[in-house]
Amino acid sequence: MKVDKPLVIGIAGGSGSGKTSVTNAIYDVFKDNSVAVIGQDFYYKDQSHLRFEERLETNYDHPLAFDTDLLVEHIQMLLNRQPIEKPTYDYTQHTRSNETVMIEPKDVIIVEGILVLEDVALRNLMDIKLFVDTDADLRIIRRILRDIHERGRSIDSVVEQYLSVVRPMHNQFIEPTKKYADIIVPEGGKNKVAIDLMVTKIKTILDKGTELYYDDDIKS
């Protein structure tokens, strides 16, 4: 049954927490039929007006690095059953790419990123809010491996960035958003019980259609 109002799920957590694994585990159950995934990482601000040297100083873990207004606008469009042109980001040039990706409206919209629970306007669009909570030592190891293998960085640069930027930004902006979560998921994608519960909830919503919005209070 097609729901009248799409369900919006926010999945937040620190860098390397496993929030993407949680998102992918949910998405893999439904594939493209019912779920659209919107990654906050695609909504970093355009920096083409800055010199390349200035772009290198970007703090990607600060709320001001994101074009949250555009993200909110796009979620609202998807809620109104309108397709969006999702931006893409060029990490080699440290600015937004000219390419976009067409995203069609779906019954379930997953918004995933380190700070998706930080902005009140974005939070207010969400029906279910998750925070993936993983120990700092696991998060830094995962970030080191990702940045070395996927982004060609040295271990020294990753560790220096973690100590000078990532860790303080996590403590100042990301960790405090845990209080807004309806569900806290320890250990990310390895928490099969939490993922199964979310999958069951989504299936219930899709099966019942609009009835759930009247019979089952899923908002915090």
Legacy VTK file of the C-alpha trace (Angstrom):
# vtk DataFile Version 3.0
C-alpha trace
ASCII
DATASET POLYDATA
POINTS 220 float
0.000 0.000 0.000
1.323 3.433 -0.905
1.464 5.824 2.050
0.079 9.330 1.628
2.897 10.908 3.591
6.421 9.505 3.177
8.181 8.433 6.346
11.400 10.357 7.078
14.069 8.602 9.128
17.134 10.508 10.355
20.278 8.503 11.082
23.056 10.420 12.848
26.297 9.539 14.617
29.974 10.362 14.641
32.356 9.808 11.763
33.069 6.072 11.553
30.215 5.156 13.894
28.574 2.812 11.415
25.576 4.947 10.498
26.131 4.274 6.794
26.174 0.538 7.526
22.853 0.871 9.335
21.440 2.854 6.418
22.668 0.323 3.854
21.350 -2.617 5.876
17.869 -1.075 5.907
18.048 -0.058 2.251
19.182 -3.527 1.136
15.957 -5.038 2.486
13.743 -2.788 0.374
16.142 -1.798 -2.428
15.025 1.077 -4.630
11.331 0.235 -4.569
10.349 2.021 -1.383
13.402 3.786 0.086
15.365 6.882 -0.960
18.659 7.616 0.812
19.870 11.204 1.148
23.420 11.504 2.468
24.271 14.759 4.221
27.806 14.530 2.794
26.415 15.456 -0.617
25.192 18.757 0.785
28.489 20.384 1.650
28.413 24.012 0.566
29.651 25.089 -2.829
33.100 26.674 -2.429
33.874 27.524 -6.039
34.109 31.212 -5.105
37.105 30.461 -2.860
40.727 29.913 -3.882
41.823 26.273 -3.695
44.155 27.061 -0.795
41.211 28.482 1.145
39.080 25.412 0.437
41.726 23.222 2.051
40.928 24.891 5.366
37.312 23.705 5.319
36.113 22.175 8.566
33.830 19.422 7.263
32.672 18.485 10.766
31.150 21.895 11.560
27.428 22.596 10.979
28.292 25.622 8.839
30.009 23.370 6.282
26.600 22.094 5.150
23.992 23.685 2.915
21.245 22.676 5.316
18.691 25.024 3.755
18.976 23.139 0.463
18.751 19.791 2.242
15.586 20.882 4.058
14.127 22.154 0.780
14.849 18.843 -0.934
13.300 16.780 1.863
10.196 18.962 1.689
10.009 18.383 -2.069
10.263 14.616 -1.602
7.520 14.803 1.032
5.388 16.522 -1.599
6.156 13.684 -4.037
8.420 15.844 -6.176
11.758 14.567 -7.543
14.974 16.369 -6.616
18.377 16.947 -8.211
20.704 15.859 -5.412
24.069 17.661 -5.522
27.392 15.824 -5.537
30.689 16.864 -3.979
34.197 16.726 -5.459
36.609 15.978 -2.614
39.611 16.438 -4.879
38.597 20.047 -5.568
36.950 20.632 -2.184
33.795 22.060 -3.692
30.474 21.021 -5.163
30.556 19.190 -8.474
28.573 20.294 -11.503
26.906 16.893 -11.616
23.625 16.107 -9.879
21.714 12.877 -9.259
17.983 12.589 -9.823
16.179 11.183 -6.772
12.571 10.122 -7.181
10.138 10.399 -4.247
9.680 7.204 -2.228
7.524 6.036 0.661
10.542 6.053 2.995
13.258 8.719 3.033
16.439 8.065 5.018
18.516 11.151 5.804
21.984 10.091 6.971
24.916 12.134 8.236
26.954 13.254 11.218
24.829 16.323 11.918
21.354 15.535 10.595
19.937 15.912 14.110
21.672 19.235 14.778
19.332 21.523 12.829
15.844 22.007 14.260
14.178 22.575 10.871
15.640 19.322 9.578
14.724 17.438 12.751
11.152 18.628 12.507
10.788 16.849 9.163
11.741 13.500 10.693
9.337 10.886 11.983
12.005 8.624 13.502
15.428 9.789 14.677
18.313 7.369 15.231
21.750 8.003 16.738
24.417 5.381 16.072
26.616 5.306 19.164
30.059 3.714 18.797
33.181 3.962 20.959
35.732 6.570 19.883
38.551 4.054 19.368
36.513 2.134 16.795
35.455 5.320 15.061
39.015 6.608 14.620
40.233 3.235 13.311
37.431 3.133 10.759
38.107 6.717 9.712
41.832 6.040 9.266
41.150 3.006 7.084
38.534 4.846 5.015
40.610 7.967 4.414
43.740 6.009 3.519
42.085 3.538 1.161
39.301 5.674 -0.325
40.740 9.185 -0.237
44.463 8.546 -0.609
45.507 10.295 2.585
48.435 9.535 4.880
47.913 8.160 8.375
49.668 11.201 9.859
47.265 13.630 8.177
44.208 11.624 9.250
45.331 11.437 12.881
46.261 15.140 12.956
42.848 16.088 11.546
41.088 13.809 14.015
42.828 15.348 17.020
42.571 18.968 15.890
39.135 18.991 14.226
37.106 15.776 14.222
37.262 14.966 17.932
36.510 18.508 19.220
33.704 18.941 16.664
32.228 15.595 17.685
32.215 16.602 21.344
30.838 20.075 20.633
28.217 19.418 17.957
27.583 15.730 17.238
27.480 14.026 20.630
24.959 16.552 22.047
22.450 15.643 19.303
22.076 12.203 20.881
19.430 13.738 23.171
17.145 14.259 20.174
17.221 10.593 19.117
14.184 8.365 19.529
16.434 5.312 19.243
20.117 4.938 20.137
21.837 2.141 18.213
25.091 0.851 19.753
27.795 -0.491 17.424
26.185 0.503 14.134
25.771 -2.120 11.433
26.743 -4.934 13.803
23.585 -4.355 15.849
21.338 -6.771 13.978
18.550 -6.545 16.559
18.152 -2.772 16.153
18.251 -3.051 12.374
15.657 -5.833 12.370
13.387 -3.714 14.578
13.676 -0.771 12.158
12.980 -3.009 9.177
9.900 -4.407 10.931
8.668 -0.885 11.718
9.109 0.220 8.110
7.335 -2.873 6.789
4.445 -2.158 9.161
4.189 1.386 7.853
4.239 0.293 4.229
1.663 -2.436 4.900
-0.740 -0.195 6.834
-0.317 2.871 4.678
-1.727 6.026 6.225
-3.342 4.119 9.101
-0.115 4.103 11.081
-0.024 7.873 11.280
-3.264 7.767 13.231
-2.966 4.493 15.128
0.709 4.397 16.073
2.571 7.342 17.544
6.047 7.124 16.049
7.037 10.699 16.690
9.021 11.784 19.740
LINES 1 221
220 0 1 2 3 4 5 6 7 8 9 10 11 12 13 14 15 16 17 18 19 20 21 22 23 24 25 26 27 28 29 30 31 32 33 34 35 36 37 38 39 40 41 42 43 44 45 46 47 48 49 50 51 52 53 54 55 56 57 58 59 60 61 62 63 64 65 66 67 68 69 70 71 72 73 74 75 76 77 78 79 80 81 82 83 84 85 86 87 88 89 90 91 92 93 94 95 96 97 98 99 100 101 102 103 104 105 106 107 108 109 110 111 112 113 114 115 116 117 118 119 120 121 122 123 124 125 126 127 128 129 130 131 132 133 134 135 136 137 138 139 140 141 142 143 144 145 146 147 148 149 150 151 152 153 154 155 156 157 158 159 160 161 162 163 164 165 166 167 168 169 170 171 172 173 174 175 176 177 178 179 180 181 182 183 184 185 186 187 188 189 190 191 192 193 194 195 196 197 198 199 200 201 202 203 204 205 206 207 208 209 210 211 212 213 214 215 216 217 218 219
